[in-house]
Amino acid sequence: MEASVTLYAFPPSHCSQKVRLALAEKHVAYTNRFVDIEMRLQNFEPDYIRLNPRGVVPTLVHGDRVVTDSAKIIRYVDEAFDGPGLSPRDETERKRMDEWIDLQDRLRIRELTFGSMKGAMGHALRGISMPLRKRKLLRLRSANPDLAEAYDAKIEDLSRWRASIASPEEMAQVRDETLAALDRVEMRLGESPYLAGDRYSLADLAWTCTLARLQMLGVADSFYGPERSPRIDAYYSRLRSRPSFDQAGVWERRPAPDVRRALLKAMITGSGETRVEA
C-alpha cells in the first residue's frame, strides 16, 4: 500500500508554494493540512514544534518520514516519487542546479516580504504581529520546558527578524542581495534557457516562487522587468505558463475576494484539511 503524503503548509507562504509546485510537477496526490502562521500562530504550538522544531512551514510527512526545510523537501519529492524527473542526470548540470537552489534559498524573502508590504497589512505585520508572536512564544516556552531549546531559538530568530525589517540599512542590504542574485540569473539565461541547462529543473521551480513573490509585493519592476532584465521577464512568462503554476496555487498577486475570504475563514477557525489529487 502506497504511503500517505501530508503537507503542513500555509497558502501564501513562499516556501510552502515551492513544495506545492514540486508536488504538482510530480503529479503527487496529498493531503494539505492548513497551518496558520499569521493569526493563530499554529506553527508555535507544541505539537507542531515536535514535528518541526524550527516552527516553520512547510513540513512534508510521507508515511513515517518527516522532511522539513523547503530546499530539502523539493529534492526529496523529486527522488521519492514517480513522475517527470526534475533533476539533470549530467553531473555538471546537477551541480549547477544545486547551486541555483542554494542561492535562492539564501535570499531573505521573509524580510523582503515583511519589509516591503505596504498599507494596513504591512503595518499590521510589522507593528502588531511581531509583539504578539513574542508573547505567545514566551508563554509556550514557560508551559513546555521540554521544548525550551526550540522556543529559545525561535525567540532569538524573531528578534533578529524584527531588527532587520526595522533597519533601513539592513533592508537596503536585503534588496541589494536580491538584485545581485537576479543579475546572476539574467546573465545565466543568456547561456541556456533554464538555470541548470536546456531542461526545466528544481532550480527553475524554486526561482518561480521568488519571481512570483516579487510580483505579489508589487516590486517586480524594480528588481526585474522587460527593460532591466528582458531574459528573466521572458523566462518568468514561460515558468508561469506551466500547468503546475495554477495547480499549485502560486501567489503572484493579491488573491481574488473568494480566496481571501476562504483564507480568512481558515485562519479564524484555525483548521482546515483538503485533499489534493494528482
Phi, psi and omega in degrees: 000132183293136181293143179287155180235125178232133178246120174268117189205168176234124190311312182283349184301128180302313181290325176298322181295323178301316182288320176300322179294318178297316179296322178292318180297326182270357180059047180262127174278141182203165173262126179263119178257118182289129175236112181281112180257008183244306184266301182275346178053049182293341177290349177268348184295146184307318182299322181284322178299325178292329178282317181226095186303338178281347178065039180233167171248152006265171169228133178251130175243119180239100187063239179268358184268129176247124182237128179239165182079116188301323180296324177285323183294316182294326175293319180297315181302318181294323183278327190272341187239149174292171180120181182301133178290136183246012178231135180296150174277330178294129185298320180295317180292324179294319177298319179297318177302313180299321179296321179288325175297315182294322178297315178297320183293335180278345178297141183269071184294324180299311179295319179297320180294307183291326181282338184260342183297130184256171174072202184298323180296316179297318179298317181295317182296318185274319189265335184249315185297319186299309178299324178296320179299314182294318180299318181293319179299317180295319180295316182290328177296318180294323183278344184226072183300335179292343180251016185303320182297316179294318180291323177299317179296322180292320179295318179296318178298319179298319179298316178295320180298312180298318180296322181295312185284346177271353184255114176302323180294318180293318179294326176297322178293319178301315180293319179297319178297319180294316178298317180297319179294318179293326175298323177293321177299313180303316180294316181298322182290350171281349182254332180204157183291336178232166190294324180271337183168224185272351184238150175300138180218182178301331178297316179293323177301313181296317181288336174306313185288329177291316178296321178294323179297319178296326174295314182299324181281351180076021183241009185302320183297333179274351179252319176205158183172175185300332181271313183285317186221075184298328180290317178296320180302313179291321179299314180297323177300321178291320181296316183284349178275352178290142180305328183296334183300311178284323180299323182275351181066046178292129182271116175237001176202171177304127185292159178297156183307321182292326178290319179297319180295319180295319179294316179298319179298316179297322181291324180288317181281336177076018182214166177160130178217128179229153177260126179251117183276158182291000000 
